Every structure is written in C-alpha cells, then in structure tokens.
Amino acid sequence: MDRKFRLSTALDIDDVLMECVPYAIRLANEKYHFDPPLSIYEVDRWGKLGTRADVIFEIFQDPEFYRTQPVIKGARQFVKKLSQLTEVFVSTSVYPQFMSIRAQRLMEEFPEIPADHIYMGSRKDKIDVDILFDDGMHNVTRSNAAYPILMRRPWNQDATGVLAVNTYDEFLKLVEVISDSYSTKTQRFDPNQPGIVVLVGPSGSGKTEIAQKLLKGKKRFEKLSSYTTDATVGMGGDDWYHYISLEAFRDLQEKGELFESTMYAGHCYGSRKQDVEDILASGKHVLTIMDICGAMSLKTHFPNVATVYIKRRKRDLVASVLEKQLSNGEKVSRLLALDSETKNAEICDYVVPGDDYDQAAKEIIKGLFNSGARKKV
C-alpha cells in the first residue's frame, strides 16, 4: 500500500531560490572596481575570510539588496513542480531588520508557498520537515530532517558524505526517489535495453573489487571512468578515475561536458555525458562507481538506471579506510562521512552485502537480470 501522506520540504532562499553571493559580488565590483574583479570562487567557505571577499557582508547591510535580489533562473518553475510533489515551506536566515522585505518578496515571487509556511531564523534545526534544501553546510549537518540535501556552491565544495545536488532537476529526481522509498513502488531495471548500473557505498565497502568481478563476467558491462582532481588516483592499478587539474575540471564544467560533478574528501569528481552515451550506443550496459550524488544525477539524465548499495559492517569500513594509503586528513574526512553514507542504502534500488566480493557480484547479476525487482534494505 502506498503512503497516504505527503513529504514536507523546507527551502532555503539565498543562493537556492534567489541570488545572494553572486549578486553581492556584482554589486561590490560595480562599487569598488576591483582589479581583477572579485570572483565567486574567492568565497570558498562561508563567513568572513579575512580577504577582499569580506566586502560582501557590507553589501548585506543594505536594505536595497533584499528588495532587488534576482530570482535564480528556473526557481519559479522549480517551486511549482516541487509543490506538486511535497508540502513546501521556507526556512530562511535573514537579519531581523530585513525580514519584512524578505517576506514580501517571497509572497510576490513564489505564490505557491503559503504565507504561514515562511519561517525566518538561523535555527533551522528546529524546523520539523522530511527534507531540507540548503546551501549552508552548517545547516545541513545540524538538520533534524530525515533528508538534508545540499545545493552545491563554491563555499561548500569541501562537504563530504552528504546528499548534494547541482541543479533543480537533480533535486526533484532525488525527491522522487525518496518518495518512492516510502512506498511499495518498485524500481525496475530493463536488462534488454542498454542501461546503467551504479555501485554506491562508503569508502572501504568494496565497490571497486565487486565492479572488477562484474567486468570479468559475461561481458555485459563496460566500465565508465570518471574524472577527478585527486592526484592519488591510479595508485595500485586503479583506473576507474582519470586525474585532471582543478582548472581543467572547471573548464569541463563550464563547457557543460560533465553531466554530474561532486566533491569527496576535498577532491572534485565528475563524468562526461558523451562517455556514457558512447557505451550505451555500443549496446552494452554501463558499469560505474559513484557517490549517491552522482548516482542521482545519472537518474536525472538517463533512463534505465539501477543503483546498488554495497553494505558492510561499520567496523570493517573503518578498518579498510585506516589501511588505505591516504593522508590522515583524508582518512578523517572519509571516516566522518560513514554514518551519513550508510543512510543512502534507503534510497538505492538494491542493497547487497559486500563482505564476499564474488557472492556480491552474483547477487547483483541475479537481481538485475533475473528478478528485476527492487531489493529493500
């Protein structure tokens, strides 16, 4: 029986629905004529940085800023679509003296959101909703929502192990997947059509080893390698990732060649849409390894995608991370992300134990090509 109640979603405003940092940067450049112009990439974390980028906090003190904030392209259509899927609330942090301006703008720009669904204040952990959508990492990590989701921005690029999206379409797809996880609806993979199989799981879960077993099977799959700014890739013969510089990665992003991009332990990861299309055109199934954010992006851009979560005991995951040839800082990042990542099993199509790699590969083949039915956690 499908669930009879609607999910609830709380939306942040600044840099989720309305331009904030980019708009403040434009105004600052117009006022002070910075040479070179102030760039959004200079705001690489939230708060005052002790750099020239701190000028944006001066801009935030002007009431005219809040009266003229531009609505982000596609935001109105996004809210309309989301309102059909969930009950929508606003949770926005704004200086008290500007609250009335913010409320008036919201009622004018987003009439689908009832006025009594607008909450203002910095304690977003007090908002009781199923889903929070915010660009502030501090709000996401402190949230009591079942699914806090981060909107990727330059100031939260170091975020690891959280649900994160780059676009409204990716968010809507994630909401759809979350909604399905509460019901008896099944996600079916069509083995007769070229599709995509994504292995998801925390660091140390055995994704790479299981993927290698699948590739040695009946040649159903072709590997999709991703691009990363992590210079340690390739160690130990790992060819699932191609190393490129941060500049080259951003160039691929700006040219629109990457259908997905994410951050993990301080490094950028992304995949080219053309690479996926080339494999599908050959008649084979794509096999790839991604975090949950990349997996949801695949579901947004392609049909016939199956996500497979590789499950292992936390003790084994910790031991595996500690044994890796990584810096202590990167080990800490991966260990801190474990609890968040284990929750992702709930929204994957299949869950497979990863203790025995051969057995895991067999279960994946059986689930995808025999039953085709969703395997619940």
Secondary structure, DSSP 8 states (H G I E B T S, - for coil): ----S-EEEEE--BTTTB--HHHHHHHHHHHH--SS---GGG--SSS--SSGGGGHHHHTT-HHHHHH--B-TTHHHHHHHHHHHEEEEEEE---GGGHHHHHHHHHHH-TTS-GGGEEESS-GGG---SEEEES-HHHHHH--SSEEEEE--GGGTT--SSEEESSHHHHHHHHHHHHHHTSS------TTS--EEEEE--TTS-HHHHHHHHHTSSS-EEE--EEES-TTTTGGG--SEEE--HHHHHHHHHTT-EEEEEEETTEEEEEEHHHHHHHHHTT-EEEEE--HHHHHHHHHH-SSEEEEEEE--HHHHHHHHHHSS--HHHHHHHHHTHHHHHGGGGGSSEEEE-SSHHHHHHHHHHIIIII------
